Amino acid sequence: MSQMTEKIPYDRVCDFFNSENIETIAYSDKLNILMVRFTNATEYRYYDVPIEVWSSVVSAGSVGRAFNTYVSRSDFRYERIDI
């Protein structure tokens, strides 16, 4: 995992004020990149993520549980981003 700081233009952004761990999830339609910013101020980018995964996570009753199911337990390439 490398640490990139390149700015990505995200088309879809959702902030979660009721989540204990996830602050923001964003998605780039053009690049198929999912960005997750956690409440502990860490940020990760996940690559080659289908839009259906983003939709499933942000529409779930429990965003954290859906993130674990659809993203963190999958084989998406990811990297931690310095913010």
C-alpha positions in Angstrom: 0.0 0.0 0.0 1.4 3.3 -1.0 0.2 6.7 0.2 -1.0 8.9 -2.6 -2.3 12.5 -2.2 -3.6 13.0 -5.8 -7.0 14.8 -5.7 -9.8 12.7 -7.2 -13.0 14.4 -8.4 -15.8 12.5 -6.7 -19.2 12.5 -8.3 -21.1 11.0 -5.3 -20.5 11.9 -1.7 -22.4 10.8 1.4 -21.7 12.0 5.0 -22.7 9.7 7.9 -23.4 11.6 11.1 -24.8 8.6 12.9 -21.9 6.1 12.2 -19.4 5.3 14.9 -16.6 4.6 12.4 -17.4 6.0 8.9 -17.5 9.7 8.4 -17.8 10.0 4.6 -18.0 7.7 1.5 -17.4 9.1 -1.9 -17.4 7.6 -5.4 -15.8 8.6 -8.7 -18.0 7.4 -11.6 -15.2 7.9 -14.2 -12.5 6.1 -12.2 -14.5 3.6 -10.3 -12.8 4.7 -7.1 -14.5 4.4 -3.7 -13.1 6.7 -0.9 -13.9 6.0 2.7 -13.0 8.5 5.4 -13.2 7.1 8.9 -14.0 9.0 12.1 -10.4 8.5 13.3 -9.2 10.7 10.4 -7.9 7.9 8.2 -8.9 7.8 4.5 -8.7 4.9 2.1 -9.2 4.6 -1.6 -10.5 1.3 -3.1 -10.0 0.8 -6.8 -12.1 -0.8 -9.5 -15.2 -0.8 -7.4 -18.5 -1.2 -9.3 -21.1 1.5 -8.7 -23.5 -1.1 -7.3 -21.2 -1.6 -4.3 -21.3 2.1 -3.5 -25.0 2.1 -3.8 -25.4 -1.0 -1.6 -23.2 0.5 1.1 -24.7 4.0 1.3 -28.3 2.7 1.2 -27.8 0.1 3.9 -29.3 0.3 7.4 -25.9 -0.1 8.9 -23.2 1.6 6.8 -20.4 0.0 8.8 -21.7 -3.5 8.4 -22.4 -3.0 4.7 -18.9 -1.6 4.2 -17.4 -4.7 5.9 -19.5 -7.0 3.8 -19.1 -5.4 0.4 -15.7 -3.6 0.5 -13.3 -4.5 3.3 -13.9 -8.3 3.0 -13.5 -8.1 -0.8 -10.4 -8.2 -3.0 -10.4 -4.6 -4.1 -7.0 -3.0 -4.3 -6.7 -0.2 -1.8 -4.4 2.3 -0.3 -4.3 4.6 2.7 -4.3 8.3 1.8 -2.6 11.0 3.8 -5.1 13.8 4.4 
